[in-house]
Amino acid sequence: MEQERPSSSSAVARRGWRKALYQFTQQDLPACKPVLTPKWVISTFFITGIIFIPMGFLFLHASRSVVEIVDRYDTECIPVPFRNTKAAYIVDDSVPKNCTRYLKVPKHMKAPIYIYYQLDNYYQNHRRYVKSRSDQQLLHGLRYNTTGSCKPEDTNNGLPIVPCGLIAWSLFNDTYNFSRGVDELKVNRKNIAWRSDRDHKFGKHVYPFNFQNGSLIGGAKLDPSIPLSDQEDLIVWMRTAALPTFRKLYGRIEEDLDAGDVIVVKLVNNYNTYSFGGRKKLVLSTSNWLGGQNNFLGMAYICVGTSFIFVACVFILLHLKISRPYGETNLSRNWKGGPN
């Protein structure tokens, strides 16, 4: 009995499939394959540089239009008798920590004016520090009792501390009050944290009932009658910074400040940065469509655009000096002294 021969259509299909597979494995499928000729490369570099440089100047102008006042107060707010014993002064509760600073507004500042505290030489990205927290406890409270990652700030009188961990324990506790002349400047301290953090990372029914009332006392205290989702100072602080110099939002002044105004800041210098050589600064800043003051983006665009134009000029010189016809692979023919 003769074997049934395959139909011609199936054979054609197999041949087509093999051809497509061959084209795929050999990277021979139809595709856009632009040829990077010298004209195309030089034009691309020139156009990119011409676009980047004006954008850089635009970003730089926007950054420098932001009005910013930066005042370092950690050294000035130490009484003269304690200048040589700063660490002992800051931990002594019997000595008042009140301090008054005067800030002059250099230019008109349009509301909202953001208030930040800046810490330098403070490594919130330290591995042990970053791990010392319990995200499940922040969201669920005592329903989640595993706080081993929070040591040494994990329990108090046998109960888990809420919130536990070194990050919460070291909460920033300097306070600021602002006035212009005899008028107090109201500071809006609502909505300073990310909405996603307030709604999804900190529990609406979790209360800090035993925080900072044990033998290990750290930074600021929390109101035990307010749930963690409304403790925005804590939420801002718990989002740890990646660099040793960082700013955290404290609040907003929602009225304009005129050039020449003198802002009186009455602060309480509580936070201990002296034992590790840290620095504290108070920052008042406006914002625009680009954000706060940061010259890096503008300078980066200008540097990249300038580099592209420089490379394009180098390519032009090389193309004029060592030009060769399209498709010529023997570069040595174009060099002086090469074979004819």
C-alpha positions in Angstrom: 0.0 0.0 0.0 1.5 3.3 -1.1 2.1 6.0 1.5 -0.1 9.0 1.1 1.9 11.9 -0.2 1.4 15.2 1.6 -0.7 17.8 -0.2 1.1 20.6 -2.1 -0.5 23.2 0.1 0.9 21.8 3.3 4.4 21.5 1.7 4.2 25.1 0.6 3.2 26.1 4.1 6.1 24.2 5.7 8.5 25.8 3.2 7.1 29.2 4.1 7.4 28.6 7.8 11.0 27.4 7.4 11.9 30.5 5.3 10.3 32.8 8.0 12.2 31.0 10.7 15.4 31.3 8.8 14.8 35.0 8.2 14.1 35.4 11.9 17.1 33.5 13.2 19.4 35.2 10.7 17.9 38.6 11.5 16.9 39.1 7.9 13.3 40.1 8.4 12.1 43.3 6.7 13.0 46.2 8.9 14.0 49.9 8.9 17.7 49.9 8.6 18.9 53.5 8.5 22.4 54.2 7.3 24.2 56.5 9.7 26.0 58.6 7.1 28.3 61.5 8.4 25.7 64.0 7.4 23.0 62.3 9.4 25.2 61.9 12.5 26.5 65.5 12.4 23.0 66.9 11.8 21.6 64.9 14.7 24.3 66.1 17.1 23.9 69.7 16.0 20.1 69.6 16.3 20.2 68.0 19.7 22.7 70.6 21.0 20.7 73.5 19.6 17.5 72.2 21.3 19.2 71.3 24.7 21.1 74.6 25.2 18.0 76.9 25.1 16.1 74.4 27.3 18.9 74.5 29.8 18.9 78.3 30.0 15.1 78.2 30.4 15.3 75.7 33.3 18.1 77.7 34.8 16.1 80.9 34.6 13.1 79.2 36.2 15.2 77.8 39.0 16.8 81.2 39.8 13.4 82.9 39.8 12.5 81.0 42.9 13.0 83.1 46.0 14.7 81.2 48.8 15.8 82.2 52.3 18.1 79.8 54.1 19.1 80.4 57.7 21.4 78.1 59.7 20.5 78.4 63.3 22.0 75.5 65.1 25.2 77.4 66.0 23.6 80.8 66.6 20.9 79.4 69.0 23.4 78.1 71.5 24.0 80.5 74.4 27.6 81.7 74.6 28.4 79.9 77.9 27.5 76.5 76.2 29.3 77.0 72.9 32.0 74.5 74.0 29.5 72.0 75.4 26.8 71.9 72.8 25.9 68.3 73.2 25.5 68.6 77.0 23.4 71.7 76.5 20.9 70.2 74.1 20.2 67.2 76.4 19.8 69.3 79.5 16.0 69.8 80.0 16.6 72.5 82.7 18.0 74.9 80.2 15.5 76.8 77.9 16.0 76.2 74.2 14.1 79.2 73.0 15.7 81.3 70.2 14.7 84.2 68.0 15.9 84.7 64.4 15.3 87.6 62.0 14.9 86.9 58.3 14.8 89.7 55.7 12.9 89.0 52.6 15.1 89.8 49.6 12.4 89.8 46.9 8.6 89.6 46.7 7.6 86.1 47.7 4.3 84.9 46.3 2.2 82.5 48.3 2.2 79.7 49.0 5.6 79.9 50.7 6.9 76.5 51.8 8.7 76.1 55.1 11.4 73.3 55.3 13.8 72.2 57.9 17.1 71.0 56.4 19.5 68.6 58.1 23.1 68.1 57.0 25.4 65.1 57.7 22.3 63.1 58.8 22.3 59.6 57.3 18.7 58.5 57.2 19.8 55.9 54.6 21.8 53.9 57.1 20.8 50.2 56.8 20.1 49.7 60.4 18.1 52.9 60.7 16.0 52.2 57.6 15.1 48.7 58.7 14.1 49.8 62.2 10.4 50.2 61.5 7.2 48.1 61.1 5.1 49.0 58.2 2.4 46.5 59.2 2.2 48.0 62.6 1.9 51.5 61.2 -1.1 50.4 59.2 -2.8 47.9 61.6 -1.5 48.9 65.1 -1.5 46.3 67.9 -3.2 43.8 65.7 0.3 43.2 64.3 2.5 42.5 67.3 5.7 41.4 65.6 8.1 44.3 66.2 11.5 42.5 66.2 12.8 44.7 63.4 12.2 47.8 65.6 14.9 47.0 68.2 16.0 48.7 70.4 12.8 50.8 70.3 10.3 47.9 70.1 8.5 47.4 73.4 7.6 49.4 76.5 6.3 47.6 79.7 5.8 44.5 77.7 3.7 46.1 75.0 4.8 47.0 71.5 5.5 50.7 71.1 3.3 52.4 68.6 4.9 53.5 66.3 8.0 51.5 67.0 11.5 51.8 65.5 14.4 54.2 65.4 13.0 56.3 62.6 9.9 57.2 64.6 11.9 57.5 67.8 14.2 60.1 66.3 11.3 62.3 65.0 12.3 65.9 64.4 11.1 68.1 67.3 12.2 71.7 66.6 9.2 74.1 66.4 8.8 77.4 64.6 6.5 80.4 65.0 6.5 83.2 62.4 5.4 86.9 62.7 5.7 90.0 60.5 5.9 93.0 62.8 3.0 92.6 65.3 1.1 90.3 63.0 1.5 86.5 63.3 2.0 84.6 60.2 -0.3 81.5 60.2 1.3 78.3 59.1 -0.8 75.7 57.4 0.5 72.3 58.5 -2.2 70.2 56.7 -1.6 68.2 53.6 2.2 68.3 53.9 2.6 64.5 53.5 1.9 62.4 50.4 -1.8 61.5 50.1 -0.8 57.9 49.3 1.1 57.7 52.6 -1.8 59.1 54.6 -4.4 56.9 53.0 -2.6 53.6 52.6 0.5 53.4 54.9 -0.7 54.8 58.2 -3.8 53.5 59.9 -6.8 55.7 60.6 -7.5 53.7 63.8 -4.0 53.4 65.0 -3.1 55.7 68.0 0.4 56.3 69.5 -0.8 55.6 73.1 2.6 54.7 74.5 5.1 56.6 72.3 8.0 58.4 73.9 6.9 57.7 77.5 9.2 55.0 78.5 12.8 55.0 79.6 14.2 55.6 76.1 13.1 59.1 75.1 14.0 60.3 71.7 12.6 63.1 69.5 9.2 64.7 69.3 6.1 63.3 71.1 2.8 62.5 69.4 -0.7 63.3 70.5 -2.2 59.9 71.6 -5.7 61.1 70.7 -4.8 61.6 67.0 -4.5 58.6 64.7 -1.3 58.1 62.8 -2.9 58.9 59.5 -3.4 62.5 60.8 0.1 62.8 62.3 1.6 64.4 59.2 4.9 65.4 60.8 5.5 61.7 61.5 4.5 60.7 58.0 6.9 63.2 56.4 9.7 62.1 58.7 9.1 58.4 58.1 9.8 58.8 54.3 13.5 58.5 54.7 16.0 60.5 52.6 18.5 58.9 50.3 21.2 61.5 50.8 22.9 62.9 54.0 21.6 66.4 53.2 17.8 66.7 52.9 14.8 68.9 53.5 11.5 68.0 55.0 8.4 70.0 54.6 7.2 71.7 57.8 4.3 73.8 56.6 3.1 76.6 54.3 2.6 80.3 54.7 -0.4 81.2 52.6 0.1 85.0 52.2 2.5 87.0 50.2 5.7 88.5 51.7 7.0 91.8 50.3 10.6 92.7 49.6 12.3 94.2 52.7 9.9 92.5 55.2 11.5 91.2 58.3 10.2 87.9 59.5 10.6 87.1 63.2 11.1 83.4 63.8 10.6 82.2 67.4 11.9 78.7 67.5 12.7 76.0 70.0 16.0 74.4 69.4 15.3 70.9 70.7 16.8 68.5 68.2 20.2 67.1 68.9 22.5 67.3 65.9 25.5 68.3 67.9 26.5 64.9 69.0 27.3 63.7 65.5 28.3 67.0 63.8 25.1 67.7 62.0 23.7 71.0 60.9 20.2 72.5 61.0 18.8 75.1 58.7 15.4 76.8 58.3 14.3 77.3 54.6 11.6 79.5 53.3 11.0 79.0 49.6 8.5 79.8 46.8 7.9 77.5 43.8 7.1 77.7 40.1 6.2 75.3 37.3 9.6 73.6 37.7 9.4 73.2 41.4 11.9 74.6 43.9 15.3 76.1 43.4 17.6 73.5 41.8 20.2 74.6 39.2 21.3 71.0 38.4 18.7 70.3 35.6 19.5 73.5 33.7 23.3 73.1 34.0 23.0 69.5 32.9 21.0 70.4 29.7 23.5 73.2 28.9 26.5 70.9 29.4 25.0 68.0 27.3 24.0 70.4 24.5 27.4 72.0 24.5 29.1 68.6 24.4 26.9 67.5 21.5 27.8 70.6 19.4 31.5 70.1 20.2 31.3 66.5 19.1 29.5 67.6 15.9 32.3 70.0 15.2 34.9 67.3 15.7 33.0 65.0 13.3 32.9 67.8 10.7 36.7 68.3 10.9 37.3 64.5 10.6 34.9 64.3 7.7 36.6 67.0 5.8 40.1 65.7 6.5 39.4 62.0 6.1 36.4 61.8 3.8 35.8 58.7 1.7 33.1 57.7 -0.8 29.9 56.0 0.5 30.5 52.3 0.8 34.3 52.5 0.8 35.7 50.2 3.5 39.4 50.7 2.9 40.1 53.6 5.2 43.8 53.5 4.6 43.4 54.8 1.0 42.5 58.2 2.4 45.4 58.5 4.7 48.5 60.3 3.5 51.1 57.7 2.7 48.5 54.9 2.3 48.5 52.6 -0.7 47.2 54.0 -4.0 
